[in-house]
Amino acid sequence: MPIVSKAFVSPDEIDSRVGRLRTEYAAHPMIRELAYKIGVDWSDDPAVFLDVKVPSGTTVEELLPFARKLQDDVLTLMRTDELGVHTYLSFKS
């Protein structure tokens, strides 16, 4: 994945791409909230950190297939790799 300077990453562009994901999952029962932060990761590369709030009591058996699907959709809907931005998911209940 090509890494680009943070100067080229527009917060509005990231917001738009997160909006695509929010629209896709607006009525999904596994998402209570989808928040994000723009920053840098451990290697000082530009990154988007997605915090996904799931219903309390969600089991691993429920979360795993959902997380895989969400990960695929992050790649296809957000396409942050085009911007040279890493995307990280964290799940909280």
Summary of the structure (lengths in Angstrom):
residues: 93
radius of gyration: 13.5
end to end distance: 31.3
largest distance: 41.0
contacts: 234
relative contact order: 0.25
helix: 43%
strand: 25%
